Amino acid sequence: MIVLAISTLVFLVVLYFYLTRNFNYWQKREIPIADGVLPGFGHMKDILLLKSTISETLRKIYKENKNRSMVGIYSMSTPSLLILEPELVKTVLQTKFVNFHENYLKTDPKLDPLLSNNPFFTYGEKWQTGRKRLTYAFSNVRLKILFETVKQVCLKLEEYMDNKIGKAGRAEFLFNRLFAQFTAQVVSTVGFGIDGLCFDDNEKESLFEMGNVFVKPSTFNHLLFNLVFLIPTIGKLCQSKFLPQNIDHFFRTMVRDVLHQRRKQGIRGNDFLQLMVDLEKMEGEEFEMDVIASHAVSFFIDGYTTSSYTLSFVVFHLANNPEVQKKLREEVVSVINKYNGELTFEGIKDMTYLEKVIMESMRVTPSLGFLYKVCTEDTELAGSDGLVCHVKAGTPIMISVRGLHEDARYWENPEEFDPDRFSADRKHSINRFTYIPFGEGPRMCVGMRMALLQIKMCLITIMRKYSVELSPKTRLPLKLTASSFLDSPEGGLWGFFRPL
């Protein structure tokens, strides 16, 4: 018994020192450490126990240390740096981009070959080539071509909502589901030239249902994701895939079939894959099937997930702020009347208040509340408070998007939903790096224009025909669920739509 007790004690002592082996890392560099560090967990205990999201944890640390330019934290036992002031955010995302050009999240090309070609995960020449192609696909000229296709999806959305409302005079919708159906249908038609069947509630093989399986929050999936995200070694040991096999197979098969029609049979489409075929001819070479399938997956993930989350939050804020909803509807109706009752590409540009509403919603409730970079080359970060950090290559760098968006030093009455803070006479005073819903610098979201186009067209469709109010099912104040990578409200967002 004595030997067992001594052995147990020695084991616990060794384990403690192993788990805390890096816990003097920031002291040595004279960088302040956030409160609440625990052996083995670092500052991530509540994330692993699913009591908090990564976004919420970083937001809390930001608020507790906002008078500092930077603060050291521990992602489990890995020393990480949370930068707090806008000038340092600018340094990491733009000025010294070459030193911080990698995102923290990695994929294994053998396990996730399609995701590994996504510009979010690629670097160097591969990243530059992929981004160049996607930038071409989402240029203003190309978006104008895709506009008519999105317009047809808006008509399907309207028909779907009318059928749900029927003669009852109103119908209750789960915003998260409704707008995921819309964005999934946009992705299927605008992206791939196929009918995703997303407004058919009885269709179990629709692109919406497929996407729902991929992004639907679940305790087990999120726990596994957190473990892989915070401890990448676990992902390698478990051979963990981010992209389910059935989705991988679907995109490979779909892209192969569509490209065969476009390349060999000369059939043209008005979609993203057609732009890839046209780009092949411009560059004088046939792209690898995996590369195009990877771009298709990127289009799907970016267009389906973040856009549907953003739409849900925008409509929630409109329902919660009737005066804003009224003002937006007046603008929508006025501009559409100006263009003879038609929704036009040019008319969307005239809807300046619509732009403000979306921007303010993304400030108050960004779909992704944090950015996670990696230092790729030793460099120095100097804060305005005199703190200087010699950052070693491999050090994770964290940015709290929500913390910056809610900081009263940069935003007047930040808790209020006020679209006019983005008006022409006020937005010039906004520090560019205190507002980063799409990121910033060379790695800024390449699909931003396409995302905003479908978000605007969906909101215009709704505002011109329906009013919206919150349902008692929506839990207020909003609490972000701890089982979702993106910031998702617990219990969902529910509301009633009424025809005008």
C-alpha positions, 0 to 999 in steps of 0.5 A, spaced: 500 500 500 505 504 501 509 503 495 502 504 491 501 510 494 508 513 493 507 511 486 501 514 485 504 521 488 510 520 484 505 519 478 501 525 479 507 530 481 510 528 474 503 529 471 502 536 474 509 538 471 508 535 465 501 539 464 504 545 466 511 545 463 510 551 459 506 555 464 512 560 465 512 561 458 509 568 458 512 570 464 519 569 461 517 574 456 514 579 460 507 578 457 501 578 462 497 572 462 489 571 462 486 569 469 484 562 470 489 558 467 488 550 469 493 545 469 492 540 462 486 545 460 490 552 460 484 557 459 480 552 455 476 548 460 469 550 459 470 549 451 472 542 452 466 541 457 462 544 452 460 550 457 462 555 452 464 556 445 471 558 443 468 565 441 465 566 447 471 564 451 476 569 447 471 574 448 471 574 456 478 574 456 478 580 451 473 584 456 477 582 462 484 585 459 482 590 454 486 595 457 492 591 454 495 591 447 496 583 448 495 577 453 498 570 453 493 565 454 494 557 454 490 553 449 491 546 453 498 547 454 500 551 448 502 558 449 498 562 445 497 570 444 491 574 444 492 580 441 487 586 443 488 592 440 486 594 432 493 596 430 496 589 432 490 586 428 492 590 422 500 588 423 498 580 423 492 581 418 496 585 413 502 589 415 506 583 417 502 578 413 508 574 411 509 572 418 502 570 419 499 568 413 497 561 415 490 559 419 491 555 425 486 550 423 489 544 418 487 538 414 490 532 412 490 531 405 490 524 405 484 524 410 480 530 407 483 531 400 477 536 397 478 540 404 486 541 403 485 544 396 480 550 400 484 556 400 482 557 407 487 551 408 492 552 403 499 556 403 504 559 398 503 558 391 497 553 391 493 558 395 495 564 390 492 560 385 486 558 388 485 565 391 486 568 384 481 563 381 475 564 386 477 572 385 475 571 378 469 567 379 466 572 384 468 579 380 463 584 379 462 582 372 461 575 374 456 576 379 452 580 375 451 574 370 449 569 377 444 575 379 439 572 374 440 565 377 439 567 384 433 571 382 430 565 380 431 562 387 428 568 391 422 566 387 422 559 389 423 562 396 417 566 396 412 561 393 415 556 399 413 561 404 406 563 401 404 555 401 406 555 408 402 561 410 396 559 406 390 562 408 392 562 416 395 569 415 401 568 418 406 562 419 412 561 424 418 559 421 425 557 424 430 562 421 436 558 421 432 552 417 429 557 412 435 561 410 439 554 410 434 552 405 435 558 401 442 558 401 443 551 399 438 552 393 442 558 391 449 554 392 446 548 388 443 552 382 448 558 382 454 553 384 453 547 380 447 548 375 442 543 379 436 543 383 438 542 390 430 540 392 431 544 398 424 547 398 421 540 398 420 538 406 419 531 404 426 530 400 431 526 404 436 527 399 436 534 398 442 539 398 439 542 404 439 535 408 446 534 406 449 540 408 444 540 415 448 533 417 455 536 415 453 543 420 448 541 425 450 542 432 451 535 436 455 534 442 459 528 440 461 532 433 463 538 437 467 535 442 471 531 437 472 538 433 474 541 440 479 536 441 482 536 434 482 543 434 485 544 441 490 538 440 491 537 433 495 530 435 488 527 437 486 528 430 492 525 427 491 519 431 484 518 430 484 519 423 479 524 424 475 527 417 472 534 417 468 532 411 463 526 411 465 521 406 458 521 403 459 529 402 466 527 399 463 522 394 457 527 392 461 533 390 466 528 386 461 525 382 457 531 381 463 535 379 465 529 374 458 529 371 457 536 370 464 537 367 463 532 362 457 535 359 461 542 359 467 539 356 465 534 352 458 535 350 459 543 349 453 544 354 453 551 357 451 553 364 450 560 368 453 557 374 460 557 378 462 550 375 461 554 368 466 559 370 471 554 372 470 551 365 471 558 362 477 559 366 480 553 364 480 555 357 483 562 359 489 559 362 490 554 357 490 548 361 485 543 364 484 543 372 485 537 376 478 534 378 480 534 385 481 542 385 475 543 382 471 539 386 475 542 392 472 549 389 465 546 389 466 544 396 468 551 398 463 554 394 458 550 398 461 551 405 462 558 404 455 560 401 451 555 405 453 556 412 456 563 414 450 566 409 445 562 412 447 564 419 448 571 417 441 571 414 438 568 420 441 574 425 439 580 420 432 577 420 432 576 428 434 584 429 429 586 424 424 583 428 427 585 434 427 592 432 420 594 428 422 601 426 429 599 423 424 594 419 419 599 417 425 604 414 428 598 410 422 596 407 420 603 405 427 603 402 426 596 398 419 598 396 422 605 393 428 603 389 424 597 386 418 602 384 424 606 381 426 600 377 419 599 374 417 594 379 423 589 378 429 587 382 435 589 378 442 588 380 443 596 379 437 597 384 441 593 389 446 598 389 442 603 391 439 600 397 444 603 402 440 602 408 440 595 407 447 595 406 447 598 413 443 593 416 447 587 414 453 591 416 450 592 423 448 585 424 454 582 423 457 587 428 453 585 433 452 578 432 458 576 427 457 568 425 464 567 426 466 570 433 474 569 432 480 569 428 486 564 429 492 565 425 499 562 426 506 565 426 510 563 420 516 566 421 520 569 428 517 577 428 516 582 434 509 585 436 509 592 439 503 594 443 501 602 444 502 600 452 509 598 451 508 591 451 513 588 446 513 580 444 518 576 440 513 571 437 516 565 435 514 561 429 509 556 430 506 560 436 498 561 435 495 568 434 488 569 436 483 575 435 477 576 438 472 579 433 466 579 438 471 583 443 473 588 438 465 589 435 463 590 442 468 595 445 465 601 447 472 605 446 471 604 438 463 604 438 458 608 441 453 605 445 455 598 442 449 594 445 444 598 441 442 595 434 444 602 430 445 601 422 446 608 422 453 608 425 455 605 418 452 612 414 456 616 410 457 621 415 459 616 421 463 610 418 469 614 416 470 614 424 470 607 424 477 604 425 477 598 419 481 593 424 475 594 429 470 591 424 472 584 421 466 580 420 470 577 413 477 578 416 482 583 413 488 583 409 490 578 403 486 572 406 480 576 407 474 572 405 474 571 398 467 569 397 464 576 401 461 579 394 457 573 393 455 572 400 452 579 400 449 578 394 445 572 396 443 575 403 441 582 400 437 579 395 433 574 400 432 580 405 429 584 399 424 578 397 422 578 404 421 585 406 417 587 400 412 582 401 412 580 409 413 583 415 416 579 421 416 579 428 419 574 434 416 568 436 416 566 444 420 560 442 426 565 441 430 565 447 432 572 450 437 574 451 441 570 446 445 565 448 450 562 444 450 554 444 456 551 446 455 545 440 457 549 434 463 552 431 459 558 428 456 562 433 449 559 433 443 561 438 441 556 443 434 554 441 434 557 435 431 563 432 424 563 431 419 568 428 412 569 424 412 572 417 405 575 415 404 578 408 403 585 407 
